[in-house]
Amino acid sequence: MSPVTGSSSSPVAEGTPRDRGLGPRAAAVLVFGSSAAVLVVEIVALRLLAPYLGLTLETSTMVIGIALTAIALGSWLGGRIADQVDPRRLIGPSLAVSGVVVALTPAVLRTAAEWAPATLLFIASLTILVPGALLSAVTPIVTKLRLTSLAETGTVVGRLSGVGTVGAIVGTVLTGFVLVSRLPVSGILIGLGTLLVVGSALVEWRTRGWRTRGWSGTPALTLVIVAGGLATTVAPGGCDTETRYHCARVVADPDRDSGRTLVLDGLRHSYVDVDDPTFLEFAYVRAIASVVDAAFPKGEPLVAHHLGGGGLTVPRYLAATRPGTRSLVSEIDSGVVRINRDQLGLRTEAGIDVRAEDGRLGLRRLDADSRDLVVGDAFGGVSVPWHLTTVEAMTDVRRVLNDDGLYVANLIDHGDLAFARAEAATLSETFEHVALVGEPADIGLDPTATSKGGNLVVLASNRPVDLRATQETLDARQTGWKIATGDDLTSWIGDAQPLTDDYAPVDQLLQPYSPRSGQ
C-alpha cells in the first residue's frame, strides 16, 4: 500500500468542490474575530457580575471555568456538526445568535440580579456558555471549509489555530486596556453583539452564491439587539459611572443637604459631607478617627499614607482637624478619583494627593520612616485585595512608619470572622503592639451576645498606644465599640494563621454578605 501523498488529487470528500466560497483571508478574519469575541465576553462578564457576587477568586474561577467549558463544547460540537451538515449553513446563524445573546446580556443579568437573584448563577452561566460555544464552533466549521486535501491538513489546522489564539490575545488586551477604560460594559456588549450580527449578514452575502436559499434571520435579530439596547437603559442596577473596577453612584442624603454616599458595586462604600468633613456617618470611620485622635496630640499635623481612597473621608477629616496634614492616597481606580473631584468636592488645596495606583506598589515607592500614619481602607464587603493583607505587605507598612508611627485599618468580615482573625494574627507577627476595636460581641468581649460581623478596626504600632484615651474617644463618639488587646486578643485570634504572599486564601476565609445591606 502506497502512502498518502500531497497531490492535489487527494480530496477530503468525494465530490466536494475546492472553492467553498470562503477564501483564506475571510477564514482568518472569522476565526480571529470569533476567538477575540469569546474573551471579550468572558472579561466583561466578570465586571457585570462583580456588583452582585463580588470580584473574588471564586467569581473569577467560575467565569473562567464556564468560558473554558464553552470553548471545549463549541469546538467539539462545531466539528461534529460540520461533518454532518454543510458548514456554509452554520457560520451565519452561529454569529447571529451569539450576537443577540451577547447584546441582551447586560439587561438580562441586571434584571435577574434585582428581581430573581436565585436564578442569577444559572442565567449568568447561560449568557457565557451559549455565545462562547457558538463562537468557538466557528473555528472547526471554518477549518472544515478550508480543508481541500489531506496534504494540507496540518497547514490549515495549524494556521487557523494560531490565528484563533492571536485573536483571543487581542480580545483580552483590547478589553482590559482599552475598552473597559473608555466604554460602559453594556456598550461593549451591545457593540460586540451588533458586530457579530453584521458579520453574520456579511457571511450570508458572501456565501449566498453557493446556496439555493440564504438564512434570513439577520433583520429580525437586528431588531432584537435594538430592543436589548433599549432594555439596558431601563434595566435595574444601572450606574451613574462605570469605572475600570466598579459600578459607581453618588447618592444624596435626604436628611443632610451636604451629605453624599459613594456607592460602589451596590455597597455603601463612603459617606462624605462636602461642607463639614468632621461629620463621620459610618461607625468604623468614627473608630478610625478616635484611634488617630487618641494616638497623636490634638491638632498636630501628620504625614499620612492611605491604602484605598473611596470617598476620601479620613483624609478630609485629617485635613480639617489637623491643618497642615499631608495625605498621600493610593487609589487603584482612577474613575473613583474623578468622582471625588467632580462630584464630591475634593479641593486641590486640601493637602490630599491622590494617585491612581495599586496600594502595594504605592507603599514600595515610599521612603523608610517617612510616615506618621498609614490607614488601610482598601477593603470591600464581598472582596479584599489579598496582597494588602500579608506579612510582607505589613512589613512594608512597618518600614515606612517612623518610630512613633501608627497603622490603623478597616476590616470587614462575617460569620466566624476567619479572615479578620487571620489578619489580626498577621499584624501580631509584624508589630509589637496590636489591638482590635469593634462591637463587644464581635471581638469576644461579650460572650453572651451573638457575633453579627461587619466592620472591625485594627491598630498596630511599635510603641504603646494609650488605649484608655482611645476608649474614652470611642465612647465620646457613641460608637458602642470596645477594645481587645493582650490575652483577650490572643484568645480571640485562636489558631488563625498569619497570611503571607505565598499563602493567603483571603477569598476562602472571608465570609461576605449582601452588598445591599450597607455599612
Protein Blocks (a to p, Z undefined) as FASTA:
>chain_A
ZZddfbfklcfbghiafbgoiafklmmmmmmmmmmmmmmmmmmmmmmmmmmnopafklmm
mmmmmmmmmmmmmmmmmmmmmmmpcfklmmmmmmmmmmmmmmmmmmmmmmmmmmmmmlmm
mmmmmmmmmmmmmmmmmmmmmmmmmpmbfklmmmmmmmmmmmmmmmmmmmmmmmmmmmmm
mpcfklmmmmmmmmmmmmmmmmmmmmmmmpfbdcfklmmmmmmmmmmmmmmmmpghiafb
dcfkbccdddddfkbmkbccddeehiafbccdfklmmbcfblklmmmmmmmmmmpcehia
cddddehjklolmmmmmmmmmghiacddddfblklmmmmmmmnopafklopacddddfkl
mmmmpcehkbfbdcddfbcfkbccfklmcmklmmmmmmmpcfkbccddddddehjommmm
mmmmmmmmmmmbdcddddfklnopamkbccebjaddddddfbdcdfklmmmmmmmnonop
acdehjllmmmnmmaccddfklccfklmpccddfkloZZ
